[in-house]
Amino acid sequence: MRPGQVRACHGPLGRLTVVPAHLLGMDATTQVTPTFLTQHELSELLRLPERTLEDWRLTHTGPPYLKLGRHVRYDVQDVLVWVQEHRHG
């Protein structure tokens, strides 16, 4: 994996969590700073076209995002909360 890539894996409670590849060997007591994903990384994680994320930003219907200058970033924790809120069944 390239630096900055993430891997989805099951956490201790069986929930799907996102872990940056470079943090996989860390234990639960390690302090972790927020992880921000690019549009491309999030589209791979959600298995959606990047264009869908762009449309969601325009209509304010997708996961929360940050604008850092001209760059769009998604906080992994915000995305996971948004996904849980939009779960059906």
QUIRA-V493775 format. One record per run of one state. SS is the DSSP state (helix for helix, strand for strand, loop for the rest). FROM is the first residue (numbers start at 1). TO is the last residue. If there is no record, write none. Layout:
SS:FROM:TO
SS:FROM:TO
//
This chain:
loop:1:5
strand:6:10
loop:11:15
strand:16:20
helix:21:23
loop:24:35
strand:36:37
loop:38:38
helix:39:46
loop:47:49
helix:50:59
loop:60:65
strand:66:68
loop:69:70
strand:71:75
helix:76:85
loop:86:89
//
